[in-house]
Amino acid sequence: MLSGLIYWLSPARRRFMRRLAKPGLDATRARLAEAGSPRAVQFISTLLDANADFLAYALSPKGPLHMYCDRATPEKVAACIATMLIYSVNLFARDEMQNNESEMIPLLAHLAGVNPTQVMLRRDALRKAPRSEEWMVLTWLAKDLGADPPKYDAELERAFGYNYLSYIDQYRPTLEREMAAADTA
């Protein structure tokens, strides 16, 4: 816990967020504000923050994606955040994502700058992944960073999956509170 707090306050994390993540987050938030319902804005904003923070850690020297850190640019980080957003929405709103008529699919497509079919293809690929969903996301992140997808590595899969799922699960209570508040408003 203390190491997490120290990293969260670290100059390296703050520099990553300011230089690499902020441009993509700002653009995505602007698209979200123009196209999302108030409930979607709240839900996706929380996931955007969580994914950007995780990506800062993942690309750090101690993170599971450290081998790609030299490839990170604001544009590539924005693509990574879009990939992670599709995955995390799929984790937290799986039922809604399974419905092809859901308003979430065109919204995610708009935010990621792709067409809805591409979001559905990613969703389906996650569902039918021959390895874990986390390995699929890791290979997509490598591609987003301009690298070849790594050859299967069980240790890398485990490290990435454990770190991501542990990190994102911290946001579950916040998301549940926000959605409950939005339902009563």
N, C-alpha and C positions, 0 to 999 in steps of 0.2 A: 504494500500500500504506500509506504513512504517513498519507494523508488518510483512509483507511478506519479506521485505528487511532485517529486523532484523533476522528473522528466517533463511533466505538464508545465512546470514553471521555467524549464530550461531555455536558454537563448536559442539553441538549435531548433527546438519545436516552434518557438515564436517566430524565428526567421523563416522556417518552412511555411508556416501559416500565412505570414505577411507576403513573402515573395512568390511562393508557388501556388498555394491554395486559394488565396483571396481573390485573384482575378476570376478564376472559374466559379468560385462560390458566389461572387457578386453577380456574374452573368446568369447563373442558374437561378439565384433568388429573384432576379428581375423577371426572368421568364415565368417563374413560379407565381409571382405576384400578379402577372397579367392573365394567367390561365387557370390558376388553382382556386378552388373554393377555400373559405377560411379554415375549414377542417383539414383539407389537404395541405394547405400552407403550413399549418402548425405541425402536422405529422412529418412532412417531408423536410421541413427546416431542421427539426431535431435530428433526423437521419443524416442530413447533409453535414451538420456539425460533427456528429459521431463518426461518420466515415472520413471526414477530413482529418480529424484528430487521430484516428487509427492509421491512416495513410502516412501521417507525419511520423508515427512510431515505426510502422512497417518498413519505411525507407531509411530509417536511422541506422547507424552502425550495429545496433543490437537487434534490429527488427528482422523479420523473416524475408523481407524483400530487399535487404541491404545491397545485394548484388546489382540492383537496378538503380541505385540512388543517383549515379552520375548521369543517367538518362532523363531525369526529371526536369521538365520545363513547365511553365504555367499551362500551356496547351495540353501537354501529356497528362499532367495532374488533373486537369479538368475532365479529360476523358476517363481517367481512373475513377474519379468521384462519380461520374455518370454510371459507370459499370457497377460500382459498389452500391449505388443508390438502387439500381434495378434489382440487385441481389438482396439488399436489406429490405426493400419493400416486399419482395417475394417471401422473405422470412417472416415478416410481421403481419402481412396481409395476404397470406397464401390463398385463402378462399376467393378474395376479390380478384387476385391476379389470375386465377384459373378461369374466370369468366371473360371470354373474348369481348363481351359487350361492356365491360367495366370501364368507368371513366378514368381509372388509374392508368390503363395502358396508353391511351393517347396523351395523357398528361406526362407520363414518364418519357414517351417518345419526344414530346415537345421539349422537355427539359434536357434530354440527352442529345437532341439534334438529329434524331433518326426517325424513320417512319414506324408506325405502330406494329407492322409486321416484324420488324427487327426485334422489337421488345418481346413480342410473342415467341419468336424463335429462340431468343435467349432464355425466356421462361421455360420453354419446352426442353431446351438443352440442359438446363439445370435439373429438371425433373427426371430426365433420362440419362444423366451423366454416368458413364461407365465407372468412374471413380467417385469421389465425393463431390458435392456441389462446391465445396471450398476449393478443391483442386481445379475445377472448371473456372472459377472466378480468378484464381491465381494465374492461370494461363491467359485469361483475357487481360488481366492487369499487365502481364509481361508484354503482350501485343500492344496494349495502349501506350506502354513506355517505349515502344519501338524495338523491342527485343524479340528473338525467337522464343516461343513457349518452351519452358524447361522440359527435359525428359523427366518422366515420372520418378519422383523421389519421395518415398514414404515418410521420411523424417521431415522434409520440407512441407509436405501436405499436412502432417500432424501439427507442426509448429504454426503454420499459417492458420489452419482451422481452429486450433485451440485458442490462439491469440485473438483471432477475429471474433469468434463466437463468445469468448469470455468478455471481450471489450464491449461488443454491441449489446450483450445481455444486460449490462449495467444501465442501459437506456430504457429497458422494458418498463420499469415502474413509471418513468417520466412519460413515456408514450401512452401508457394506460391511463394515467392521470389526465393528460391533455385530451385524450379521446373521450373520457368520461365527462370532462368539463365541457367539451364541444357538443356532446350529445344532450346535455342539460341546458345549454344556452339557447 
